[in-house]
Amino acid sequence: MSTTQYLFAGFGGQGILFAGKFTAYKGLIEEKQVSWLPSYGPEMRGGTASCSVIVSDDPVGSPIVSKPDVLIAMNLPSLDRYEDAVVPGGTIFVDSTLVERKVKRQDVTVHYIPATRLASENGISTLANMIIVGNILKTFNDFGEESVNAALKKVISAKHADMLDVNLKALKIGAEQ
């Protein structure tokens, strides 16, 4: 019986909700119980955005993630706001291109990924979110090609089917970090 609570956080336009939806669909495809709860400020692009995702072997009672096992902080305000909420022994993934400070806590595992820089260098500037997700999948030894591809096909609309390979590239870049 395993449950993982994720909190994706950043500003609008960084793909926070997309990354969370991908994680939720991947869990569904793997026959897990999931919840996906998006939240964003009225400003949309440039405003705050967060997404709570729970992936569990058991039914999910509440979609609210107040004590995440895994925090994805795509900007400094998100790290400042949620760092202390992570459970002791949890994991924090930081986009080190946009967040220069180090995590203050000693009781969590931290991964600094220069996701925004890597996305820009690889000509996929809008996919820093998926670079971090790729690193998460590698870190937790959860990069199953079949479920990753199936989840991408669920979250990428038919209108944007050409983005499937680009998102897969971003995931693989993240997994190589």
DRENDO-1510 file (C-alpha; in Angstrom, 1 decimal, always signed):
<recs>
REC; n; res; u; v; w
REC; 1; MET; +0.0; +0.0; +0.0 .
REC; 2; SER; +1.6; +3.2; -1.2 .
REC; 3; THR; +0.5; +6.7; -1.5 .
REC; 4; THR; +2.5; +9.6; -3.0 .
REC; 5; GLN; +1.3; +13.2; -2.7 .
REC; 6; TYR; +2.7; +15.6; -5.2 .
REC; 7; LEU; +2.6; +19.4; -5.2 .
REC; 8; PHE; +3.6; +21.1; -8.4 .
REC; 9; ALA; +4.0; +24.9; -8.0 .
REC; 10; GLY; +5.2; +27.8; -10.1 .
REC; 11; PHE; +3.7; +30.6; -12.1 .
REC; 12; GLY; +1.1; +30.5; -14.9 .
REC; 13; GLY; +2.5; +29.5; -18.3 .
REC; 14; GLN; +5.1; +27.1; -16.9 .
REC; 15; GLY; +3.0; +24.0; -17.5 .
REC; 16; ILE; +2.3; +23.3; -13.9 .
REC; 17; LEU; -1.2; +21.9; -14.5 .
REC; 18; PHE; +0.0; +19.9; -17.5 .
REC; 19; ALA; +2.8; +18.3; -15.5 .
REC; 20; GLY; +0.3; +17.4; -12.8 .
REC; 21; LYS; -2.2; +16.0; -15.3 .
REC; 22; PHE; +0.5; +13.9; -16.9 .
REC; 23; THR; +1.4; +12.5; -13.5 .
REC; 24; ALA; -2.3; +11.7; -12.7 .
REC; 25; TYR; -2.9; +10.0; -16.0 .
REC; 26; LYS; +0.2; +8.0; -15.7 .
REC; 27; GLY; -1.1; +6.8; -12.3 .
REC; 28; LEU; -4.5; +6.0; -13.9 .
REC; 29; ILE; -2.9; +4.0; -16.7 .
REC; 30; GLU; -1.0; +2.0; -14.0 .
REC; 31; GLU; -4.4; +1.3; -12.4 .
REC; 32; LYS; -3.7; +3.4; -9.3 .
REC; 33; GLN; -6.2; +5.6; -7.5 .
REC; 34; VAL; -5.6; +9.3; -8.3 .
REC; 35; SER; -6.7; +12.8; -7.7 .
REC; 36; TRP; -5.7; +15.9; -9.6 .
REC; 37; LEU; -6.6; +19.3; -8.2 .
REC; 38; PRO; -5.5; +22.4; -10.2 .
REC; 39; SER; -5.3; +25.9; -8.6 .
REC; 40; TYR; -4.3; +29.1; -10.3 .
REC; 41; GLY; -4.5; +32.8; -9.6 .
REC; 42; PRO; -6.9; +35.1; -11.6 .
REC; 43; GLU; -3.9; +36.4; -13.5 .
REC; 44; MET; -3.4; +33.1; -15.3 .
REC; 45; ARG; -0.1; +33.5; -17.3 .
REC; 46; GLY; +2.4; +35.0; -14.8 .
REC; 47; GLY; +0.1; +34.5; -11.8 .
REC; 48; THR; +0.5; +31.7; -9.4 .
REC; 49; ALA; -0.3; +28.1; -10.3 .
REC; 50; SER; -0.2; +24.9; -8.3 .
REC; 51; CYS; -1.5; +21.5; -8.8 .
REC; 52; SER; -2.1; +18.8; -6.2 .
REC; 53; VAL; -1.8; +15.2; -7.4 .
REC; 54; ILE; -2.2; +12.0; -5.3 .
REC; 55; VAL; -1.3; +8.6; -6.7 .
REC; 56; SER; -2.3; +5.7; -4.4 .
REC; 57; ASP; -2.9; +2.0; -4.2 .
REC; 58; ASP; -5.9; +2.9; -2.0 .
REC; 59; PRO; -8.9; +5.1; -2.6 .
REC; 60; VAL; -8.1; +8.8; -2.2 .
REC; 61; GLY; -10.2; +10.4; +0.5 .
REC; 62; SER; -9.4; +14.1; -0.2 .
REC; 63; PRO; -7.7; +15.7; -3.2 .
REC; 64; ILE; -6.1; +18.4; -1.0 .
REC; 65; VAL; -2.3; +18.0; -0.6 .
REC; 66; SER; -1.2; +20.0; +2.5 .
REC; 67; LYS; +1.8; +17.8; +3.3 .
REC; 68; PRO; +3.4; +16.8; +0.0 .
REC; 69; ASP; +5.8; +13.9; -0.2 .
REC; 70; VAL; +7.1; +15.5; -3.4 .
REC; 71; LEU; +7.3; +19.2; -4.1 .
REC; 72; ILE; +8.1; +20.6; -7.5 .
REC; 73; ALA; +9.1; +24.2; -7.2 .
REC; 74; MET; +9.4; +26.0; -10.5 .
REC; 75; ASN; +10.0; +29.5; -9.1 .
REC; 76; LEU; +11.3; +31.1; -5.9 .
REC; 77; PRO; +7.8; +32.2; -4.5 .
REC; 78; SER; +6.7; +28.5; -4.7 .
REC; 79; LEU; +9.8; +27.2; -2.9 .
REC; 80; ASP; +9.4; +30.0; -0.2 .
REC; 81; ARG; +5.7; +29.1; +0.3 .
REC; 82; TYR; +5.8; +25.3; +0.3 .
REC; 83; GLU; +9.3; +24.2; +1.4 .
REC; 84; ASP; +8.2; +23.8; +5.1 .
REC; 85; ALA; +5.1; +21.9; +4.1 .
REC; 86; VAL; +7.0; +18.9; +2.7 .
REC; 87; VAL; +7.0; +15.8; +5.0 .
REC; 88; PRO; +10.2; +15.0; +6.7 .
REC; 89; GLY; +12.0; +12.5; +4.4 .
REC; 90; GLY; +10.2; +14.0; +1.4 .
REC; 91; THR; +11.7; +15.1; -1.9 .
REC; 92; ILE; +12.0; +18.6; -3.4 .
REC; 93; PHE; +12.7; +19.2; -7.1 .
REC; 94; VAL; +13.8; +22.8; -7.9 .
REC; 95; ASP; +14.2; +24.5; -11.2 .
REC; 96; SER; +17.7; +25.8; -10.4 .
REC; 97; THR; +17.7; +28.1; -13.4 .
REC; 98; LEU; +14.9; +30.3; -11.8 .
REC; 99; VAL; +15.6; +29.5; -8.1 .
REC; 100; GLU; +19.0; +30.5; -7.0 .
REC; 101; ARG; +18.7; +29.9; -3.3 .
REC; 102; LYS; +19.2; +26.5; -1.7 .
REC; 103; VAL; +16.6; +24.5; +0.2 .
REC; 104; LYS; +17.1; +25.3; +3.9 .
REC; 105; ARG; +15.8; +22.0; +5.3 .
REC; 106; GLN; +18.1; +19.1; +6.1 .
REC; 107; ASP; +15.5; +16.4; +6.5 .
REC; 108; VAL; +14.5; +16.3; +2.8 .
REC; 109; THR; +16.2; +15.1; -0.4 .
REC; 110; VAL; +16.7; +17.9; -2.9 .
REC; 111; HIS; +17.3; +17.8; -6.6 .
REC; 112; TYR; +18.4; +20.9; -8.4 .
REC; 113; ILE; +17.6; +20.7; -12.1 .
REC; 114; PRO; +18.4; +23.6; -14.5 .
REC; 115; ALA; +15.2; +22.8; -16.3 .
REC; 116; THR; +14.5; +26.2; -17.9 .
REC; 117; ARG; +18.1; +26.4; -19.2 .
REC; 118; LEU; +18.1; +22.8; -20.5 .
REC; 119; ALA; +14.7; +23.5; -22.3 .
REC; 120; SER; +16.1; +26.6; -23.9 .
REC; 121; GLU; +19.3; +25.0; -25.0 .
REC; 122; ASN; +17.4; +22.1; -26.6 .
REC; 123; GLY; +14.9; +24.3; -28.5 .
REC; 124; ILE; +12.0; +23.3; -26.3 .
REC; 125; SER; +11.7; +26.4; -24.1 .
REC; 126; THR; +8.1; +25.7; -23.0 .
REC; 127; LEU; +8.9; +22.2; -21.6 .
REC; 128; ALA; +11.0; +22.9; -18.5 .
REC; 129; ASN; +8.1; +21.3; -16.6 .
REC; 130; MET; +8.5; +18.0; -18.4 .
REC; 131; ILE; +12.2; +18.0; -18.0 .
REC; 132; ILE; +11.6; +18.1; -14.2 .
REC; 133; VAL; +9.0; +15.4; -14.5 .
REC; 134; GLY; +11.5; +13.2; -16.4 .
REC; 135; ASN; +13.9; +13.7; -13.5 .
REC; 136; ILE; +11.2; +12.7; -11.0 .
REC; 137; LEU; +10.5; +9.5; -13.0 .
REC; 138; LYS; +14.2; +8.6; -13.0 .
REC; 139; THR; +14.7; +9.4; -9.4 .
REC; 140; PHE; +11.8; +7.2; -8.3 .
REC; 141; ASN; +12.7; +4.5; -10.9 .
REC; 142; ASP; +9.3; +5.0; -12.6 .
REC; 143; PHE; +10.1; +5.6; -16.2 .
REC; 144; GLY; +8.0; +2.9; -17.8 .
REC; 145; GLU; +8.0; +3.6; -21.5 .
REC; 146; GLU; +4.5; +2.1; -22.0 .
REC; 147; SER; +2.8; +4.1; -19.3 .
REC; 148; VAL; +4.8; +7.3; -20.1 .
REC; 149; ASN; +3.7; +7.1; -23.8 .
REC; 150; ALA; +0.1; +6.3; -23.0 .
REC; 151; ALA; -0.1; +9.2; -20.5 .
REC; 152; LEU; +1.4; +11.6; -23.0 .
REC; 153; LYS; -1.2; +10.6; -25.5 .
REC; 154; LYS; -3.9; +11.3; -23.0 .
REC; 155; VAL; -2.8; +14.8; -22.0 .
REC; 156; ILE; -1.7; +16.0; -25.5 .
REC; 157; SER; -4.8; +16.8; -27.6 .
REC; 158; ALA; -5.1; +15.4; -31.1 .
REC; 159; LYS; -4.7; +19.0; -32.3 .
REC; 160; HIS; -1.2; +19.1; -30.8 .
REC; 161; ALA; -0.2; +15.5; -31.6 .
REC; 162; ASP; +3.0; +16.8; -33.1 .
REC; 163; MET; +4.1; +17.7; -29.5 .
REC; 164; LEU; +4.2; +14.0; -28.4 .
REC; 165; ASP; +7.8; +13.4; -29.5 .
REC; 166; VAL; +8.9; +16.8; -28.2 .
REC; 167; ASN; +7.5; +16.1; -24.7 .
REC; 168; LEU; +9.1; +12.6; -24.7 .
REC; 169; LYS; +12.4; +14.3; -25.6 .
REC; 170; ALA; +12.0; +16.7; -22.6 .
REC; 171; LEU; +11.2; +13.7; -20.3 .
REC; 172; LYS; +14.4; +11.9; -21.5 .
REC; 173; ILE; +16.5; +15.1; -21.0 .
REC; 174; GLY; +15.3; +15.3; -17.4 .
REC; 175; ALA; +16.0; +11.6; -16.9 .
REC; 176; GLU; +19.6; +12.1; -18.0 .
REC; 177; GLN; +20.2; +14.7; -15.3 .
</recs>
